[in-house]
Amino acid sequence: MREIVLDTETTGLDPNQGHRIIEIGCLELRNRTPTGAKYHAYINPERDVPEESQRITNLSTEFLRDKPVFADVVDGFLDFIGDSGLVIHNAEFDLKFLNAELGKLKKGSIASSRAVDTLMIARRRFPGASASLDALCRRFDISLDDRKSKGHGALLDAALLAEVYLELSGGRQPGLELVANAGSSDSRVVTFKPVIPRPTPLPPRISAEDLERHAAAIATLGQSAIWLQAEA
């Protein structure tokens, strides 16, 4: 099963008020395991970036001025996501912006039914608690150091969301963690680093005394124990 964890950054909250996408980040999961495949693009919104958005994303009008416009990246983006399911935190927001951009180019819209909304999952699972990405990272002990130092970034947030999604789905796959790629020219690009197993296994937590007490408890059941009858 292929899924794409997706995040966008925008100039504001509503495309109907002229706000545009300025960054897209996607990470590929197969059978809920990160593969390392990713898609990332900074986008010239063909307008100014408001101060509030710049404060959150660290993306300025000047930085984005020489970046491609959405029409230049749309085919690569659509090719990457294909017909796979999408994992998005607050899917309504991102799909609203993506479909507004796709509509301008007379491209087909992305159906909301394709998206797994981790915000909705978190709200159902932890009613009354904050379901923001930051709050979920803290709940699952996922480091926010990069987000604190670099601000919001679509690819960085997608990496955090991938970890959150795996936790919401029953736990992260052993041996994988999402980390910043120090060798990349873009400090927000992420890759996947294997976790080194313990050189010496942890000692068993069950003592000899525990085993003896368990055996004694089983002995009191006599032949009424179902597994003893099965062995007979």
Backbone as CSV, one residue per row, in Angstrom:
resi,resn,N_x,N_y,N_z,CA_x,CA_y,CA_z,C_x,C_y,C_z
1,MET,0.843,-1.193,0.000,0.000,0.000,0.000,0.877,1.240,0.000
2,ARG,0.679,2.106,-0.990,1.452,3.343,-1.086,0.612,4.512,-0.582
3,GLU,1.208,5.310,0.295,0.570,6.521,0.792,1.574,7.663,0.709
4,ILE,1.056,8.877,0.568,1.891,10.067,0.502,1.533,10.988,1.664
5,VAL,2.521,11.262,2.504,2.341,12.242,3.576,2.618,13.611,2.977
6,LEU,1.676,14.520,3.110,1.723,15.783,2.363,1.521,16.976,3.295
7,ASP,2.274,18.039,3.015,2.073,19.295,3.744,2.358,20.454,2.796
8,THR,1.662,21.557,3.027,1.910,22.775,2.251,2.143,23.940,3.204
9,GLU,2.827,24.958,2.692,2.902,26.256,3.357,2.286,27.269,2.406
10,THR,1.628,28.271,2.965,0.872,29.227,2.157,1.114,30.664,2.633
11,THR,0.647,31.605,1.834,0.780,33.017,2.217,-0.284,33.442,3.217
12,GLY,-1.309,32.633,3.398,-2.397,32.996,4.302,-3.351,31.838,4.495
13,LEU,-4.565,32.151,4.931,-5.505,31.111,5.336,-6.576,30.767,4.315
14,ASP,-6.763,31.616,3.293,-7.899,31.393,2.400,-7.524,31.726,0.954
15,PRO,-7.566,30.730,0.066,-7.249,31.015,-1.339,-8.270,31.941,-1.988
16,ASN,-9.483,32.004,-1.444,-10.498,32.900,-1.998,-10.177,34.364,-1.740
17,GLN,-9.216,34.612,-0.856,-8.765,35.975,-0.584,-7.428,36.262,-1.266
18,GLY,-7.088,35.426,-2.244,-5.882,35.667,-3.028,-4.622,35.028,-2.473
19,HIS,-4.731,34.213,-1.442,-3.539,33.579,-0.891,-3.157,32.364,-1.722
20,ARG,-1.853,32.064,-1.722,-1.309,31.036,-2.616,-0.382,30.097,-1.848
21,ILE,-0.097,28.969,-2.478,0.862,28.001,-1.928,2.278,28.506,-2.192
22,ILE,3.153,28.372,-1.195,4.555,28.771,-1.374,5.522,27.601,-1.177
23,GLU,5.030,26.476,-0.696,5.909,25.313,-0.516,5.058,24.055,-0.438
24,ILE,5.553,22.985,-1.053,4.922,21.665,-0.966,5.987,20.657,-0.551
25,GLY,5.646,19.784,0.387,6.541,18.705,0.790,5.772,17.401,0.885
26,CYS,6.320,16.352,0.308,5.663,15.033,0.320,6.686,13.949,0.647
27,LEU,6.264,12.963,1.414,7.083,11.786,1.718,6.284,10.530,1.397
28,GLU,6.958,9.530,0.865,6.293,8.284,0.473,6.359,7.251,1.590
29,LEU,5.214,6.607,1.840,5.146,5.442,2.716,4.683,4.253,1.891
30,ARG,5.259,3.107,2.154,4.749,1.859,1.581,4.494,0.901,2.732
31,ASN,3.249,0.430,2.810,2.838,-0.402,3.937,3.176,0.284,5.255
32,ARG,2.931,1.606,5.281,3.145,2.452,6.463,4.600,2.480,6.911
33,THR,5.500,2.220,5.994,6.933,2.310,6.263,7.546,3.361,5.349
34,PRO,8.286,4.346,5.875,8.926,5.352,5.020,9.931,4.714,4.062
35,THR,9.888,5.127,2.797,10.818,4.599,1.802,12.003,5.522,1.555
36,GLY,11.901,6.782,1.958,12.939,7.767,1.667,12.653,8.592,0.436
37,ALA,11.673,8.160,-0.388,11.302,8.945,-1.572,10.553,10.191,-1.137
38,LYS,10.849,11.307,-1.766,10.231,12.567,-1.365,10.077,13.504,-2.558
39,TYR,9.158,14.447,-2.392,8.968,15.510,-3.367,8.956,16.822,-2.595
40,HIS,9.672,17.819,-3.126,9.735,19.108,-2.440,9.869,20.225,-3.457
41,ALA,9.125,21.302,-3.236,9.235,22.458,-4.130,8.893,23.735,-3.370
42,TYR,9.740,24.762,-3.564,9.382,26.122,-3.188,8.687,26.737,-4.397
43,ILE,7.686,27.571,-4.152,6.857,28.080,-5.245,6.716,29.599,-5.137
44,ASN,6.937,30.281,-6.250,6.710,31.720,-6.329,5.198,31.958,-6.357
45,PRO,4.632,32.606,-5.328,3.177,32.783,-5.284,2.667,33.913,-6.174
46,GLU,3.583,34.605,-6.839,3.223,35.718,-7.718,2.465,36.811,-6.947
47,ARG,2.868,36.993,-5.710,2.337,38.044,-4.847,3.293,38.168,-3.660
48,ASP,3.039,39.136,-2.794,3.896,39.284,-1.627,3.564,38.242,-0.567
49,VAL,4.532,37.957,0.295,4.323,37.063,1.432,4.100,37.932,2.662
50,PRO,2.920,37.891,3.266,2.655,38.730,4.439,3.625,38.444,5.579
51,GLU,3.804,39.426,6.411,4.759,39.316,7.511,4.435,38.134,8.421
52,GLU,3.163,37.906,8.694,2.773,36.806,9.582,3.179,35.455,8.996
53,SER,2.940,35.272,7.699,3.333,34.032,7.041,4.844,33.874,7.021
54,GLN,5.554,34.967,6.767,7.013,34.917,6.752,7.558,34.547,8.130
55,ARG,6.917,35.071,9.172,7.368,34.757,10.530,7.222,33.264,10.827
56,ILE,6.152,32.646,10.319,5.894,31.237,10.587,6.767,30.328,9.723
57,THR,6.915,30.680,8.441,7.582,29.780,7.490,9.039,30.117,7.218
58,ASN,9.459,31.327,7.590,10.807,31.808,7.232,10.999,31.909,5.722
59,LEU,9.903,32.037,4.977,9.972,32.197,3.522,9.522,33.607,3.166
60,SER,10.402,34.363,2.544,10.125,35.757,2.225,9.783,35.929,0.749
61,THR,9.213,37.069,0.442,8.924,37.415,-0.952,10.205,37.378,-1.781
62,GLU,11.290,37.912,-1.220,12.571,37.955,-1.933,13.094,36.544,-2.211
63,PHE,13.000,35.671,-1.216,13.497,34.298,-1.389,12.726,33.569,-2.484
64,LEU,11.426,33.790,-2.552,10.576,33.041,-3.478,10.510,33.652,-4.872
65,ARG,11.054,34.853,-5.036,10.885,35.581,-6.299,11.445,34.809,-7.501
66,ASP,12.558,34.089,-7.342,13.152,33.369,-8.478,12.773,31.888,-8.507
67,LYS,11.815,31.491,-7.677,11.382,30.093,-7.648,10.318,29.867,-8.720
68,PRO,10.099,28.619,-9.139,9.092,28.348,-10.167,7.685,28.647,-9.661
69,VAL,6.797,28.995,-10.568,5.387,29.189,-10.217,4.717,27.814,-10.169
70,PHE,3.504,27.756,-9.642,2.825,26.470,-9.473,2.666,25.734,-10.803
71,ALA,2.389,26.457,-11.860,2.219,25.817,-13.172,3.462,25.062,-13.605
72,ASP,4.631,25.501,-13.143,5.891,24.847,-13.524,6.162,23.578,-12.724
73,VAL,5.536,23.436,-11.563,5.820,22.268,-10.718,4.655,21.297,-10.662
74,VAL,3.505,21.679,-11.185,2.301,20.877,-10.983,2.427,19.465,-11.538
75,ASP,3.050,19.310,-12.709,3.133,17.975,-13.301,4.020,17.054,-12.467
76,GLY,5.135,17.584,-11.977,6.002,16.776,-11.130,5.311,16.379,-9.837
77,PHE,4.554,17.319,-9.279,3.809,17.034,-8.053,2.758,15.949,-8.292
78,LEU,1.960,16.098,-9.339,0.911,15.124,-9.621,1.490,13.755,-9.966
79,ASP,2.613,13.741,-10.673,3.269,12.466,-10.980,3.720,11.771,-9.702
80,PHE,4.224,12.549,-8.738,4.726,11.941,-7.504,3.589,11.348,-6.675
81,ILE,2.497,12.082,-6.520,1.425,11.544,-5.673,0.620,10.471,-6.405
82,GLY,0.597,10.518,-7.747,-0.139,9.519,-8.500,-1.577,9.409,-8.016
83,ASP,-2.046,8.161,-7.883,-3.396,7.940,-7.364,-3.361,7.397,-5.945
84,SER,-2.230,7.602,-5.258,-2.058,7.079,-3.895,-2.912,7.836,-2.897
85,GLY,-3.198,7.185,-1.789,-3.857,7.854,-0.686,-2.947,8.916,-0.101
86,LEU,-3.545,9.955,0.475,-2.796,11.073,1.034,-2.997,11.122,2.539
87,VAL,-1.937,11.435,3.257,-1.996,11.609,4.708,-1.715,13.084,4.981
88,ILE,-2.691,13.791,5.527,-2.586,15.235,5.696,-3.131,15.616,7.068
89,HIS,-2.468,16.549,7.727,-2.968,17.070,8.995,-3.804,18.313,8.698
90,ASN,-5.093,18.220,8.992,-6.071,19.236,8.597,-6.190,19.251,7.077
91,ALA,-6.664,18.132,6.546,-6.705,17.926,5.101,-7.539,18.976,4.384
92,GLU,-8.606,19.439,5.014,-9.464,20.437,4.366,-8.677,21.668,3.955
93,PHE,-7.757,22.102,4.802,-6.969,23.301,4.517,-6.070,23.082,3.304
94,ASP,-5.256,22.026,3.320,-4.305,21.801,2.231,-5.014,21.516,0.912
95,LEU,-6.071,20.706,0.962,-6.782,20.383,-0.275,-7.479,21.611,-0.846
96,LYS,-7.945,22.498,0.024,-8.568,23.745,-0.443,-7.580,24.550,-1.278
97,PHE,-6.345,24.655,-0.801,-5.335,25.416,-1.537,-4.891,24.676,-2.793
98,LEU,-4.647,23.378,-2.678,-4.204,22.614,-3.849,-5.258,22.640,-4.949
99,ASN,-6.508,22.456,-4.589,-7.564,22.440,-5.602,-7.796,23.824,-6.202
100,ALA,-7.544,24.874,-5.422,-7.636,26.231,-5.982,-6.559,26.424,-7.050
101,GLU,-5.348,25.956,-6.762,-4.254,26.070,-7.741,-4.526,25.195,-8.961
102,LEU,-5.004,23.987,-8.720,-5.300,23.085,-9.837,-6.434,23.645,-10.694
103,GLY,-7.413,24.277,-10.044,-8.518,24.868,-10.796,-8.069,25.984,-11.713
104,LYS,-7.117,26.785,-11.278,-6.594,27.860,-12.123,-5.976,27.312,-13.402
105,LEU,-5.433,26.088,-13.312,-4.759,25.484,-14.460,-5.657,24.494,-15.210
106,LYS,-6.936,24.458,-14.845,-7.895,23.549,-15.487,-7.493,22.086,-15.307
107,LYS,-6.900,21.801,-14.149,-6.548,20.429,-13.808,-7.648,19.846,-12.916
108,GLY,-7.758,18.528,-12.916,-8.741,17.893,-12.062,-8.421,18.098,-10.591
109,SER,-9.453,18.204,-9.776,-9.248,18.415,-8.344,-8.905,17.113,-7.640
110,ILE,-8.364,17.223,-6.442,-8.031,16.070,-5.609,-9.209,15.814,-4.676
111,ALA,-9.794,14.637,-4.761,-10.970,14.318,-3.966,-10.614,14.216,-2.483
112,SER,-11.480,14.738,-1.645,-11.237,14.655,-0.204,-11.230,13.219,0.282
113,SER,-11.899,12.326,-0.455,-11.950,10.918,-0.053,-10.585,10.237,-0.145
114,ARG,-9.645,10.857,-0.842,-8.301,10.280,-0.941,-7.476,10.519,0.318
115,ALA,-7.924,11.445,1.158,-7.088,11.894,2.268,-7.458,11.224,3.584
116,VAL,-6.434,10.809,4.309,-6.562,10.435,5.712,-6.186,11.672,6.511
117,ASP,-7.116,12.186,7.298,-6.887,13.423,8.048,-6.449,13.068,9.466
118,THR,-5.164,13.251,9.746,-4.646,12.897,11.068,-5.191,13.811,12.161
119,LEU,-5.609,15.020,11.796,-6.225,15.905,12.788,-7.512,15.289,13.313
120,MET,-8.349,14.761,12.416,-9.601,14.138,12.823,-9.343,12.865,13.632
121,ILE,-8.343,12.086,13.216,-8.009,10.865,13.954,-7.594,11.215,15.377
122,ALA,-6.732,12.220,15.504,-6.232,12.615,16.823,-7.350,13.137,17.706
123,ARG,-8.266,13.909,17.133,-9.374,14.438,17.927,-10.288,13.332,18.431
124,ARG,-10.483,12.301,17.617,-11.298,11.177,18.074,-10.575,10.357,19.134
125,ARG,-9.266,10.198,18.949,-8.501,9.356,19.863,-8.221,10.052,21.193
126,PHE,-8.018,11.373,21.153,-7.692,12.118,22.373,-8.681,13.275,22.541
127,PRO,-9.944,12.982,22.802,-10.951,14.045,22.890,-10.622,15.041,23.990
128,GLY,-10.772,16.308,23.660,-10.521,17.368,24.621,-9.079,17.825,24.683
129,ALA,-8.149,17.067,24.103,-6.730,17.433,24.119,-6.368,18.159,22.824
130,SER,-5.296,18.942,22.880,-4.822,19.616,21.679,-4.405,18.584,20.642
131,ALA,-4.821,18.808,19.392,-4.487,17.878,18.314,-3.583,18.525,17.278
132,SER,-2.916,19.620,17.657,-1.974,20.238,16.733,-0.797,19.305,16.485
133,LEU,-0.069,19.561,15.404,1.089,18.719,15.101,2.127,18.800,16.219
134,ASP,2.357,20.009,16.743,3.298,20.158,17.855,2.859,19.331,19.054
135,ALA,1.568,19.421,19.402,1.064,18.698,20.574,1.189,17.197,20.389
136,LEU,0.923,16.708,19.190,1.026,15.271,18.937,2.480,14.807,18.976
137,CYS,3.383,15.645,18.466,4.802,15.290,18.547,5.243,15.180,20.007
138,ARG,4.800,16.122,20.827,5.143,16.054,22.249,4.527,14.819,22.899
139,ARG,3.302,14.494,22.536,2.635,13.319,23.098,3.401,12.039,22.770
140,PHE,3.912,11.949,21.536,4.587,10.742,21.094,6.108,10.833,21.224
141,ASP,6.586,11.858,21.921,8.020,12.024,22.167,8.816,12.094,20.866
142,ILE,8.301,12.868,19.917,8.976,13.099,18.641,9.647,14.468,18.725
143,SER,10.930,14.527,18.417,11.694,15.761,18.596,11.172,16.889,17.709
144,LEU,11.036,18.067,18.318,10.636,19.273,17.594,11.794,20.259,17.456
145,ASP,13.013,19.805,17.705,14.158,20.711,17.698,14.312,21.423,16.359
146,ASP,14.192,20.689,15.250,14.358,21.315,13.931,13.257,22.333,13.671
147,ARG,12.053,22.027,14.098,10.947,22.959,13.862,11.125,24.235,14.678
148,LYS,11.671,24.099,15.883,11.886,25.267,16.724,12.973,26.169,16.143
149,SER,14.007,25.561,15.553,15.133,26.354,15.065,14.922,26.877,13.642
150,LYS,14.132,26.155,12.823,13.990,26.516,11.410,12.592,27.005,11.051
151,GLY,11.650,26.905,11.975,10.292,27.297,11.658,9.559,26.203,10.902
152,HIS,8.326,26.507,10.529,7.536,25.543,9.762,8.151,25.393,8.377
153,GLY,8.167,24.179,7.893,8.592,23.902,6.531,7.799,22.714,6.048
154,ALA,7.355,22.717,4.786,6.456,21.678,4.309,7.077,20.290,4.403
155,LEU,8.344,20.164,4.010,8.965,18.840,4.035,9.297,18.414,5.461
156,LEU,9.755,19.359,6.266,10.027,19.053,7.668,8.743,18.647,8.386
157,ASP,7.667,19.393,8.157,6.399,19.067,8.798,5.843,17.738,8.286
158,ALA,6.066,17.429,7.017,5.635,16.132,6.492,6.388,14.996,7.181
159,ALA,7.673,15.221,7.460,8.457,14.201,8.159,7.931,13.979,9.571
160,LEU,7.614,15.079,10.268,7.038,14.950,11.608,5.674,14.269,11.535
161,LEU,4.884,14.646,10.546,3.556,14.057,10.402,3.647,12.570,10.099
162,ALA,4.634,12.162,9.320,4.803,10.734,9.035,5.006,9.957,10.328
163,GLU,5.817,10.501,11.235,6.037,9.820,12.504,4.766,9.800,13.348
164,VAL,4.057,10.917,13.369,2.805,10.979,14.114,1.803,9.974,13.551
165,TYR,1.694,9.912,12.229,0.750,8.993,11.581,1.074,7.542,11.922
166,LEU,2.353,7.205,11.918,2.732,5.843,12.261,2.367,5.530,13.706
167,GLU,2.517,6.503,14.592,2.116,6.303,15.987,0.593,6.162,16.097
168,LEU,-0.142,7.003,15.404,-1.600,6.914,15.430,-2.099,5.603,14.823
169,SER,-1.272,5.010,13.958,-1.646,3.758,13.296,-1.203,2.535,14.088
170,GLY,-0.609,2.750,15.249,-0.232,1.602,16.067,1.223,1.545,16.439
171,GLY,2.011,2.519,16.059,3.411,2.543,16.466,4.349,2.596,15.293
172,ARG,5.477,3.294,15.495,6.472,3.429,14.429,7.115,2.099,14.125
173,GLN,7.468,1.891,12.875,8.141,0.661,12.494,9.508,0.601,13.163
174,PRO,9.911,-0.547,13.715,11.207,-0.630,14.366,12.341,-0.432,13.377
175,GLY,13.402,0.244,13.853,14.595,0.394,13.034,14.587,1.595,12.132
176,LEU,13.525,2.449,12.212,13.482,3.624,11.348,13.168,4.850,12.174
177,GLU,13.845,5.944,11.879,13.454,7.231,12.456,13.717,8.309,11.428
178,LEU,12.928,9.369,11.475,13.057,10.478,10.535,14.012,11.495,11.116
179,VAL,15.032,11.886,10.352,16.024,12.831,10.839,16.359,13.819,9.746
180,ALA,16.923,14.948,10.135,17.357,15.933,9.143,18.546,15.394,8.375
181,ASN,18.619,15.706,7.086,19.710,15.265,6.236,20.781,16.348,6.217
182,ALA,21.834,16.131,7.013,22.865,17.157,7.144,23.644,17.370,5.860
183,GLY,23.628,16.387,4.960,24.392,16.523,3.729,23.641,17.221,2.615
184,SER,22.410,17.626,2.861,21.618,18.260,1.815,21.870,19.756,1.774
185,SER,21.783,20.320,0.578,21.922,21.767,0.447,20.713,22.491,1.027
186,ASP,19.605,21.804,1.126,18.403,22.372,1.741,18.267,21.765,3.125
187,SER,18.411,22.599,4.158,18.422,22.086,5.528,17.084,21.484,5.932
188,ARG,16.032,21.720,5.119,14.737,21.163,5.476,14.540,19.771,4.894
189,VAL,15.355,19.350,3.948,15.190,18.039,3.345,15.512,16.972,4.373
190,VAL,14.694,15.928,4.399,14.874,14.876,5.392,15.177,13.557,4.707
191,THR,15.753,12.668,5.455,15.999,11.314,4.976,15.726,10.370,6.122
192,PHE,16.000,9.108,5.944,15.666,8.117,6.943,16.930,7.394,7.386
193,LYS,17.131,7.350,8.683,18.353,6.799,9.234,18.040,5.558,10.066
194,PRO,18.732,4.422,9.808,18.467,3.232,10.617,18.903,3.439,12.054
195,VAL,18.114,2.919,12.978,18.456,2.979,14.389,19.318,1.770,14.738
196,ILE,20.471,1.991,15.335,21.392,0.907,15.667,20.820,0.104,16.832
197,PRO,20.682,-1.222,16.678,20.134,-2.025,17.780,21.100,-2.068,18.956
198,ARG,20.572,-2.388,20.122,21.412,-2.490,21.319,22.475,-3.575,21.127
199,PRO,23.746,-3.284,21.441,24.785,-4.313,21.312,24.567,-5.469,22.280
200,THR,23.982,-5.157,23.441,23.699,-6.194,24.434,22.221,-6.115,24.788
201,PRO,21.467,-7.209,24.592,20.039,-7.171,24.908,19.811,-6.831,26.380
202,LEU,18.693,-6.185,26.656,18.340,-5.894,28.032,18.076,-7.197,28.797
203,PRO,18.405,-7.235,30.080,18.143,-8.446,30.861,16.646,-8.671,30.999
204,PRO,16.209,-9.925,31.168,14.782,-10.189,31.329,14.234,-9.498,32.573
205,ARG,13.003,-9.042,32.493,12.381,-8.351,33.611,11.681,-9.310,34.579
206,ILE,11.506,-10.557,34.173,10.846,-11.545,35.022,11.917,-12.279,35.832
207,SER,11.798,-12.233,37.143,12.787,-12.880,38.019,12.451,-14.347,38.218
208,ALA,13.424,-15.084,38.787,13.200,-16.499,39.105,12.054,-16.644,40.095
209,GLU,11.963,-15.693,41.019,10.886,-15.729,42.008,9.526,-15.553,41.333
210,ASP,9.469,-14.662,40.340,8.222,-14.462,39.596,7.797,-15.747,38.896
211,LEU,8.759,-16.438,38.299,8.460,-17.687,37.597,7.943,-18.749,38.558
212,GLU,8.554,-18.822,39.750,8.121,-19.805,40.739,6.693,-19.521,41.204
213,ARG,6.394,-18.229,41.450,5.054,-17.869,41.898,4.019,-18.149,40.812
214,HIS,4.405,-17.914,39.538,3.502,-18.206,38.434,3.215,-19.697,38.356
215,ALA,4.274,-20.512,38.471,4.103,-21.965,38.415,3.212,-22.446,39.555
216,ALA,3.369,-21.847,40.728,2.545,-22.242,41.878,1.081,-21.893,41.639
217,ALA,0.854,-20.713,41.037,-0.515,-20.313,40.752,-1.162,-21.241,39.736
218,ILE,-0.407,-21.640,38.728,-0.930,-22.564,37.723,-1.253,-23.912,38.343
219,ALA,-0.399,-24.340,39.294,-0.605,-25.646,39.928,-1.928,-25.708,40.686
220,THR,-2.382,-24.583,41.208,-3.643,-24.575,41.960,-4.854,-24.801,41.064
221,LEU,-4.682,-24.627,39.749,-5.794,-24.822,38.826,-6.083,-26.293,38.581
222,GLY,-5.086,-27.127,38.830,-5.256,-28.557,38.606,-5.576,-28.857,37.153
223,GLN,-6.329,-29.924,36.927,-6.650,-30.351,35.571,-7.772,-29.532,34.940
224,SER,-8.301,-28.528,35.674,-9.350,-27.694,35.097,-8.808,-26.682,34.094
225,ALA,-7.481,-26.470,34.100,-6.882,-25.531,33.149,-7.098,-26.026,31.726
226,ILE,-7.613,-25.177,30.875,-7.967,-25.574,29.500,-6.755,-26.083,28.741
227,TRP,-5.577,-25.406,28.904,-4.411,-25.817,28.126,-3.888,-27.185,28.562
228,LEU,-4.121,-27.533,29.853,-3.711,-28.872,30.320,-4.608,-29.940,29.708
229,GLN,-5.900,-29.622,29.576,-6.825,-30.574,28.949,-6.452,-30.790,27.483
230,ALA,-6.025,-29.679,26.819,-5.654,-29.787,25.404,-4.423,-30.677,25.247
231,GLU,-3.450,-30.497,26.196,-2.249,-31.335,26.119,-2.563,-32.797,26.338
232,ALA,-3.568,-33.058,27.194,-3.949,-34.438,27.459,-4.593,-35.077,26.231
